């Protein structure tokens, strides 16, 4: 199933793909460097991820209104170059014997801030580039690409780490941002920027406009709360899983990569099925079912043990979770774009990202302390229990008409 979307979408999709592959090849590189190279504690590993997310989110607060009134392609290119330079500094410092925990924190902040800006700009540009009726399948394409990269990247990254060390994967991630910038540069045609009087400056109240719009729309508000809660609780356990599997259970790097690579194939399958399921059962029903299921499976990580049984447990649990996420995420992204006017997209997306990252940062610190007081496995189990309540935030009904319901399968086409 195909739609002629033009070369613009192709280049945007290619830029996204190459940077996503780079990111997943470097999956867990910073925790690995912190544990294996800098010999950091469990709390320090959690703090590394938390501090980077929190400071980046705070620094990015004024970016939403600023990006809204700028053409989006130059913003995407600039943020890709910033991420390239930040990531490239890590292997350089390592080769010079100057790598430190402080530098990892700084790079996390810089790359995290640039990622928020890129997400806001690219989301607004996607809405400009793709017709509203095709946003679901476009988001499904991005989601599917993300999960294929997730499947291939960690095993490849684990192999590279085993052969050459974790710093090499960071260099690969840096290079991917350079390629992404070149891809965006190749896009031709129009751009989008919200109009504004040249004499008008960004006011302090404008910084909160993205949150005001989210909270004003009941469905967006509930999706927002659900996304922030689910993302925060899942990401809070990410560094703890690294400590548990690599530190306490002594999994080889390739097994660690395998544990998160194989399940991502379920995410690809879910993303490919998302539009078809919406066509058959309706957007709201599919969102509710997949939203509930993705909150149940993480509790299975409480059964993780050393050795092959533990590896299989992680693979099965993550596969079930990620398949549901593959179905849910394109629907969530499409609802968000369709409910947001063009001149508010960058602000809404940046507010969404900032809130998510702040929640993740806060919960990472809390769960790092919790793991220190108890154990990583106990902290992971508590997160799984709390996730069971997150579907209560999902919208009970959708007031926007669902264009996919009742349409023939041929009308819902891939981009």
MOSUL-V11144 format. One record per residue. N is the residue number from 1. SS is DSSP state (alpha for helix, beta for strand, coil for the rest). Layout:
N	SS
N	SS
This chain:
1	coil
2	coil
3	coil
4	coil
5	coil
6	alpha
7	alpha
8	alpha
9	alpha
10	alpha
11	alpha
12	alpha
13	alpha
14	alpha
15	alpha
16	alpha
17	alpha
18	alpha
19	alpha
20	alpha
21	alpha
22	alpha
23	alpha
24	alpha
25	alpha
26	coil
27	coil
28	coil
29	alpha
30	alpha
31	alpha
32	alpha
33	alpha
34	alpha
35	alpha
36	alpha
37	alpha
38	coil
39	coil
40	coil
41	coil
42	alpha
43	alpha
44	alpha
45	alpha
46	alpha
47	alpha
48	alpha
49	alpha
50	alpha
51	alpha
52	alpha
53	alpha
54	alpha
55	alpha
56	alpha
57	alpha
58	alpha
59	alpha
60	coil
61	coil
62	coil
63	alpha
64	alpha
65	alpha
66	alpha
67	alpha
68	alpha
69	coil
70	coil
71	coil
72	alpha
73	alpha
74	alpha
75	alpha
76	alpha
77	alpha
78	alpha
79	alpha
80	alpha
81	alpha
82	alpha
83	alpha
84	alpha
85	alpha
86	alpha
87	alpha
88	alpha
89	alpha
90	alpha
91	alpha
92	alpha
93	alpha
94	alpha
95	alpha
96	coil
97	coil
98	coil
99	coil
100	coil
101	alpha
102	alpha
103	alpha
104	alpha
105	alpha
106	alpha
107	alpha
108	alpha
109	alpha
110	alpha
111	alpha
112	alpha
113	alpha
114	alpha
115	alpha
116	alpha
117	alpha
118	alpha
119	alpha
120	alpha
121	alpha
122	alpha
123	alpha
124	alpha
125	alpha
126	alpha
127	alpha
128	alpha
129	alpha
130	coil
131	coil
132	alpha
133	alpha
134	alpha
135	alpha
136	alpha
137	alpha
138	alpha
139	alpha
140	alpha
141	alpha
142	alpha
143	alpha
144	alpha
145	alpha
146	alpha
147	alpha
148	alpha
149	alpha
150	alpha
151	alpha
152	alpha
153	alpha
154	alpha
155	alpha
156	alpha
157	alpha
158	alpha
159	alpha
160	alpha
161	alpha
162	alpha
163	alpha
164	alpha
165	coil
166	alpha
167	alpha
168	alpha
169	alpha
170	alpha
171	alpha
172	alpha
173	alpha
174	alpha
175	alpha
176	alpha
177	alpha
178	alpha
179	alpha
180	alpha
181	alpha
182	alpha
183	alpha
184	alpha
185	alpha
186	coil
187	coil
188	coil
189	coil
190	coil
191	coil
192	coil
193	coil
194	coil
195	coil
196	coil
197	coil
198	coil
199	coil
200	coil
201	coil
202	coil
203	coil
204	alpha
205	alpha
206	alpha
207	alpha
208	alpha
209	alpha
210	alpha
211	alpha
212	alpha
213	alpha
214	alpha
215	alpha
216	alpha
217	coil
218	alpha
219	alpha
220	alpha
221	alpha
222	alpha
223	alpha
224	alpha
225	alpha
226	alpha
227	alpha
228	alpha
229	alpha
230	alpha
231	alpha
232	alpha
233	alpha
234	alpha
235	alpha
236	alpha
237	coil
238	alpha
239	alpha
240	alpha
241	alpha
242	alpha
243	alpha
244	alpha
245	alpha
246	alpha
247	alpha
248	alpha
249	coil
250	coil
251	coil
252	coil
253	alpha
254	alpha
255	alpha
256	alpha
257	alpha
258	alpha
259	alpha
260	alpha
261	alpha
262	coil
263	coil
264	alpha
265	alpha
266	alpha
267	alpha
268	alpha
269	alpha
270	alpha
271	alpha
272	alpha
273	alpha
274	alpha
275	alpha
276	alpha
277	alpha
278	alpha
279	alpha
280	alpha
281	alpha
282	coil
283	alpha
284	alpha
285	alpha
286	alpha
287	alpha
288	alpha
289	alpha
290	alpha
291	alpha
292	alpha
293	alpha
294	alpha
295	alpha
296	alpha
297	alpha
298	alpha
299	alpha
300	alpha
301	alpha
302	alpha
303	alpha
304	coil
305	coil
306	coil
307	alpha
308	alpha
309	alpha
310	alpha
311	alpha
312	alpha
313	alpha
314	alpha
315	alpha
316	alpha
317	alpha
318	alpha
319	alpha
320	alpha
321	alpha
322	alpha
323	alpha
324	alpha
325	alpha
326	alpha
327	alpha
328	alpha
329	alpha
330	alpha
331	alpha
332	alpha
333	alpha
334	alpha
335	alpha
336	alpha
337	alpha
338	alpha
339	coil
340	coil
341	coil
342	alpha
343	alpha
344	alpha
345	alpha
346	alpha
347	alpha
348	alpha
349	alpha
350	alpha
351	alpha
352	alpha
353	alpha
354	alpha
355	alpha
356	alpha
357	alpha
358	alpha
359	alpha
360	alpha
361	alpha
362	alpha
363	alpha
364	alpha
365	alpha
366	alpha
367	alpha
368	alpha
369	alpha
370	alpha
371	alpha
372	alpha
373	alpha
374	coil
375	coil
376	alpha
377	alpha
378	alpha
379	alpha
380	alpha
381	alpha
382	alpha
383	alpha
384	alpha
385	alpha
386	alpha
387	alpha
388	coil
389	coil
390	alpha
391	alpha
392	alpha
393	alpha
394	coil
395	coil
396	coil
397	coil
398	coil
399	coil
400	coil
401	coil
402	coil
403	coil
404	coil
405	coil
406	coil
407	coil
408	coil
409	alpha
410	alpha
411	alpha
412	coil
413	coil
414	coil
415	coil
